[in-house]
């Protein structure tokens, strides 16, 4: 058996040589002077050697303990060399499957599937928020406590809705990792209910008919860029979401058919949306076209025709008209239409929902309503524009009468 004194007295030679201890343990002495522990054994009739580290980092006592642990594994039918290779491979795989790397792979996947640029941009933002806490961690080792700490960091800044969406994004990344065999758990699912639920914020809008008339007259008197005025005027007629309106291109407008066809990739529900155009809407579009802006966009940005107006332009225009953020927003035009059309009692609720491009989870029902309510939507679009004209000049206000339910 070796002693520490004997080990320290060993001298290097021109070629490597072995100094035995007992039970297969030996020291390999290299020409450089390095001393390396090895354990020699046989597994399935094949001689193998297991590296146990170098002396003095691994002491004689520790080397013997590691040898005994390896021998115990052999008794249980475990090859310690193969086990070490598997552990090393697992560690390498873990290093290559950090949360950030898997999340980036997931984002690339949904981008290839056709998700909108806005969705991809938001996903990358979420990843940046999580990167500080768990980005470099192997995704299979991220604990609920670590994820919760990252989410709470955002929540403590008062961003309750962001924290909720951040948890949902993390959950999608973990589910992707699970489906690609890189983790066996989803810590985000465990954290359901752990975060503050934000209060639902409704988009501010003036809903009283007389005040709607005042708003329309104020828009007509807007003295900023003509494109911004036309955007606000059209917003009141066509029920589109602000993003769908501001990114509109001339190729979507069919003056002959009197419709506006918005491609699926620009719609929230990812379905083509067709808007029937009233006489008033067509007049606004014809007048806007007469400005002859050299852009594919109906509402190009101020300093470049290659991009549409930014998302804050219309809200800024409303502030310029004297409407506060808690009083009226660009999204509020949809609330005005939804509220007054439903309260008129003249139109089927499903026709109004189709006009607002709200999704229907029942595919059969959705397909039926697309066709069944088109004629009604055409009539409703013209009636709505005529009604807005009445409100604009201070004319008669509809008497609200709830629609009778079948």
C-alpha positions in Angstrom: 0.0 0.0 0.0 1.2 3.5 -0.8 1.9 6.2 1.8 1.8 9.9 1.3 5.6 10.0 1.9 6.2 7.5 -0.8 4.0 9.5 -3.2 5.8 12.7 -2.6 9.1 11.0 -3.2 8.1 9.8 -6.7 10.2 11.2 -9.5 9.3 11.6 -13.2 11.0 9.5 -15.9 11.3 9.7 -19.6 8.2 7.6 -20.1 5.0 7.4 -18.0 5.0 4.7 -15.4 2.5 3.2 -12.8 2.8 2.9 -9.1 0.2 0.4 -7.6 -1.8 0.9 -4.4 -4.3 -1.9 -3.8 -7.6 -3.3 -5.3 -6.9 -1.8 -8.7 -5.9 1.7 -7.6 -2.7 3.1 -8.9 -0.8 6.3 -9.6 0.2 7.2 -13.2 3.4 9.3 -13.1 3.8 11.5 -16.2 7.2 12.8 -17.5 6.0 16.3 -16.7 5.8 15.3 -13.0 2.0 15.1 -12.9 0.5 12.4 -10.6 -2.9 11.0 -11.7 -5.1 8.5 -9.9 -6.5 5.6 -11.9 -8.7 2.7 -11.0 -8.3 -0.5 -13.1 -11.2 -3.0 -13.3 -12.9 -5.4 -15.6 -16.5 -5.0 -16.9 -18.0 -7.7 -19.1 -14.6 -9.3 -19.5 -13.0 -6.0 -20.8 -10.3 -4.2 -18.8 -11.1 -0.5 -18.3 -9.6 2.4 -16.4 -11.4 5.1 -14.5 -9.8 8.5 -13.9 -10.2 9.7 -10.3 -8.3 13.0 -10.4 -4.7 14.2 -9.7 -2.6 14.2 -6.6 -2.5 16.2 -4.3 -5.9 17.7 -5.3 -7.3 14.3 -4.7 -5.6 12.9 -1.6 -4.6 9.2 -1.1 -7.6 8.8 1.3 -10.0 10.4 -1.2 -8.7 8.2 -4.1 -9.3 5.1 -2.1 -12.8 6.2 -1.2 -13.6 6.9 -4.9 -12.1 3.5 -5.8 -14.4 1.8 -3.2 -17.5 3.7 -4.6 -16.6 2.5 -8.1 -16.2 -1.1 -6.9 -19.6 -0.9 -5.2 -21.2 0.2 -8.5 -19.6 -2.7 -10.3 -21.2 -5.0 -7.8 -24.6 -3.4 -8.7 -23.9 -4.0 -12.4 -23.0 -0.4 -13.1 -20.0 0.4 -15.3 -18.4 3.5 -13.6 -16.6 4.6 -16.8 -19.8 4.5 -18.8 -21.6 6.3 -16.0 -19.0 9.0 -15.9 -19.3 9.5 -19.7 -23.1 9.8 -19.4 -22.8 12.3 -16.6 -20.3 14.4 -18.7 -22.6 14.2 -21.7 -25.6 15.2 -19.6 -23.6 18.2 -18.3 -22.6 19.2 -21.8 -26.1 19.0 -23.0 -27.3 21.0 -20.0 -24.8 23.7 -20.9 -26.1 23.8 -24.4 -29.7 23.9 -23.3 -29.9 27.0 -21.1 -33.2 28.8 -20.7 -32.0 31.5 -23.1 -30.9 29.1 -25.8 -34.2 27.1 -25.7 -36.2 30.3 -25.6 -34.4 31.7 -28.7 -35.1 28.4 -30.4 -38.8 28.6 -29.5 -39.0 32.2 -30.7 -37.4 31.2 -34.0 -40.0 28.4 -34.3 -43.0 30.7 -33.9 -41.4 33.2 -36.3 -41.1 30.4 -38.9 -44.8 29.5 -38.2 -45.8 33.0 -39.3 -46.4 34.8 -36.0 -46.5 38.6 -36.5 -43.4 40.8 -36.0 -45.1 42.4 -33.0 -45.5 39.0 -31.4 -41.9 38.1 -32.0 -40.7 41.5 -30.7 -42.7 41.0 -27.5 -41.4 37.5 -27.0 -37.8 38.8 -27.3 -38.6 41.5 -24.8 -39.9 38.9 -22.4 -36.8 36.8 -22.8 -34.6 39.9 -22.0 -36.6 40.4 -18.8 -36.0 36.8 -17.7 -32.4 36.5 -18.9 -30.8 38.1 -15.8 -32.3 35.6 -13.4 -32.5 32.3 -15.4 -31.1 32.9 -18.9 -27.9 31.0 -18.2 -29.4 28.2 -16.2 -29.9 24.8 -17.8 -33.6 24.8 -18.5 -34.1 21.4 -16.8 -32.7 22.8 -13.5 -34.7 26.0 -13.3 -36.8 25.8 -10.1 -40.1 27.4 -9.4 -38.4 29.6 -6.7 -36.0 31.0 -9.3 -38.7 31.7 -11.8 -40.9 33.3 -9.1 -38.1 35.6 -8.0 -37.7 36.8 -11.6 -41.4 37.4 -11.9 -41.6 39.2 -8.6 -38.8 41.5 -9.6 -41.1 42.8 -12.4 -44.2 42.7 -10.2 -42.6 44.9 -7.5 -42.1 47.7 -10.1 -45.9 47.8 -10.4 -46.0 46.0 -13.7 -48.6 43.4 -12.7 -49.9 42.6 -16.2 -46.4 42.3 -17.6 -45.5 39.8 -14.8 -48.6 37.7 -15.7 -47.7 37.7 -19.4 -44.1 37.0 -18.5 -45.1 33.8 -16.6 -47.2 32.8 -19.6 -44.3 33.2 -21.9 -42.0 31.2 -19.6 -44.6 28.5 -19.6 -44.7 28.3 -23.4 -40.9 28.0 -23.4 -40.9 25.2 -20.8 -43.7 23.4 -22.7 -41.5 23.6 -25.8 -38.5 22.2 -23.9 -40.7 19.4 -22.5 -41.9 18.5 -26.0 -38.3 18.4 -27.3 -37.2 16.2 -24.4 -35.0 18.8 -22.6 -36.9 19.0 -19.4 -39.5 17.0 -17.5 -41.3 19.8 -15.7 -42.9 23.3 -16.2 -42.2 25.5 -13.2 -44.5 28.2 -14.7 -47.5 26.0 -14.2 -46.8 25.6 -10.5 -46.9 29.4 -10.2 -50.5 29.9 -11.4 -52.1 32.2 -8.8 -48.8 33.4 -7.3 -48.9 36.8 -8.9 -51.1 39.8 -8.4 -54.0 39.8 -10.9 -54.1 43.3 -12.5 -57.3 45.2 -12.7 -59.0 45.1 -16.1 -58.4 48.4 -17.8 -61.1 49.4 -20.3 -60.2 51.6 -23.2 -61.5 55.0 -22.5 -64.2 56.2 -24.8 -67.0 58.8 -24.9 -70.2 56.8 -25.2 -73.0 59.3 -24.8 -74.3 60.1 -28.3 -74.2 63.9 -27.9 -70.6 63.7 -26.7 -69.8 61.5 -29.7 -71.1 64.3 -31.9 -68.8 66.7 -30.1 -65.9 64.4 -30.7 -66.6 64.1 -34.4 -66.8 67.9 -34.8 -63.5 68.3 -32.9 -61.9 65.8 -35.3 -63.2 67.7 -38.3 -61.5 70.8 -36.9 -58.1 69.0 -36.3 -55.4 71.3 -37.7 -52.4 68.9 -37.6 -51.3 66.6 -40.4 -54.2 65.8 -42.8 -53.3 62.1 -42.7 -53.8 62.0 -38.9 -57.2 63.7 -39.3 -58.3 61.2 -42.0 -57.2 58.3 -39.7 -59.3 59.6 -36.9 -62.3 60.2 -39.2 -62.0 56.7 -40.7 -61.6 55.1 -37.2 -65.1 56.2 -36.3 -66.6 54.5 -39.4 -64.7 51.1 -39.8 -64.4 49.7 -36.2 -60.8 48.6 -36.8 -58.2 48.2 -34.0 -55.6 51.0 -34.0 -52.8 48.7 -35.3 -55.0 47.4 -38.1 -55.9 51.0 -39.1 -52.6 52.7 -39.0 -50.7 49.9 -40.9 -53.3 49.9 -43.7 -52.0 49.8 -47.3 -53.7 50.9 -50.5 -53.6 47.4 -51.9 -56.2 46.4 -49.3 -58.8 48.9 -50.5 -61.1 47.7 -53.3 -63.0 50.8 -54.5 -64.9 48.9 -57.1 -66.2 46.3 -54.7 -66.5 48.9 -51.9 -64.6 46.7 -49.4 -61.5 46.8 -47.3 -59.7 43.4 -47.1 -57.2 43.1 -44.3 -54.9 40.1 -44.6 -54.8 37.5 -41.8 -51.2 38.4 -40.7 -52.4 41.9 -39.7 -55.4 40.7 -37.8 -55.4 39.9 -34.1 -57.4 36.7 -34.7 -55.1 35.8 -37.7 -58.1 35.6 -40.1 -58.7 37.7 -43.2 -61.2 40.5 -42.3 -63.4 42.2 -44.9 -64.9 45.6 -44.0 -67.9 46.9 -46.0 -67.3 50.5 -46.9 -70.0 53.1 -46.6 -70.4 56.1 -48.9 -68.8 58.3 -46.2 -65.8 55.9 -45.8 -65.2 55.7 -49.6 -65.3 59.5 -49.7 -62.7 59.8 -47.0 -60.5 57.3 -48.7 -60.9 59.0 -52.1 -60.0 62.4 -50.6 -57.0 60.8 -48.8 -55.8 59.3 -52.0 -56.0 62.7 -53.7 -53.1 63.8 -51.4 -50.9 61.6 -53.6 -48.5 60.5 -50.9 -45.8 58.4 -52.4 -46.3 55.5 -50.0 -48.0 52.1 -50.0 -49.4 53.1 -46.6 -52.6 55.1 -46.2 -51.1 56.9 -43.2 -47.3 57.2 -43.7 -45.0 58.4 -41.0 -44.0 62.1 -41.1 -40.3 61.6 -41.9 -40.5 58.5 -44.1 -43.0 57.0 -46.5 -41.6 53.6 -45.9 -43.3 53.2 -42.5 -46.8 53.9 -41.2 -47.5 56.4 -38.4 -46.5 55.1 -35.0 -48.8 53.6 -32.4 -49.0 56.8 -30.3 -49.8 59.2 -33.2 -53.6 59.0 -33.0 -53.7 59.1 -29.2 -51.4 62.2 -29.4 -53.8 63.8 -31.9 -56.7 63.1 -29.4 -54.7 64.8 -26.6 -54.2 67.8 -29.0 -57.9 68.0 -29.4 -58.3 68.2 -25.6 -59.3 64.6 -24.8 -57.4 63.1 -21.9 -56.1 59.5 -21.7 -58.9 58.6 -19.3 -61.5 60.2 -21.6 -60.9 58.9 -25.1 -58.3 56.7 -26.8 -57.9 55.6 -30.4 -59.1 52.1 -29.4 -62.2 53.8 -28.0 -63.8 54.2 -31.4 -64.5 50.4 -31.3 -66.2 50.8 -27.9 -68.3 53.6 -29.2 -69.5 51.5 -32.2 -70.0 48.3 -30.1 -72.0 50.2 -27.4 -74.3 52.3 -29.6 -74.9 49.6 -32.2 -75.9 47.1 -29.6 -78.0 49.6 -27.7 -79.8 50.6 -30.9 -81.5 47.1 -31.0 -81.4 47.2 -34.8 -78.7 44.7 -35.5 -78.0 41.1 -34.7 -75.3 40.9 -32.0 -73.4 38.4 -34.1 -73.3 40.8 -37.0 -71.8 43.4 -34.7 -69.2 40.9 -33.4 -68.2 40.1 -37.0 -67.9 43.8 -37.8 -65.6 44.1 -34.8 -63.5 41.1 -35.9 -64.0 39.3 -32.6 -63.2 35.6 -32.9 -65.7 32.7 -32.6 -64.2 29.6 -31.0 -66.8 27.5 -32.7 -65.4 27.0 -36.2 -68.7 25.8 -37.7 -70.6 28.7 -36.1 -68.0 31.2 -37.2 -68.0 30.0 -40.8 -71.9 30.2 -40.9 -71.9 33.8 -39.5 -69.3 35.0 -41.9 -71.8 34.4 -44.7 -75.1 34.8 -42.9 -74.4 38.3 -41.6 -72.6 39.9 -44.5 -75.7 41.6 -46.0 -76.6 42.8 -42.6 -73.1 44.2 -42.1 -73.2 46.1 -45.3 -76.5 47.8 -44.3 -75.2 48.3 -40.8 -72.0 50.1 -42.1 -74.1 52.6 -44.1 -76.6 53.1 -41.2 -73.7 53.7 -38.8 -72.0 56.3 -41.0 -75.4 58.1 -41.6 -76.0 58.1 -37.8 -72.5 59.5 -37.2 -73.4 62.3 -39.7 -76.5 63.0 -37.7 -74.6 63.2 -34.4 -71.9 65.4 -36.0 -74.4 68.1 -37.0 -76.2 67.8 -33.7 -79.2 66.0 -35.2 -81.5 63.4 -33.7 -80.1 60.8 -31.3 -81.3 57.2 -31.5 -83.6 56.1 -28.8 -81.9 53.1 -27.3 -84.1 50.0 -27.0 -82.6 46.7 -25.9 -82.9 44.0 -28.5 -85.4 41.3 -27.6 -83.7 37.9 -27.0 -85.2 34.8 -28.6 
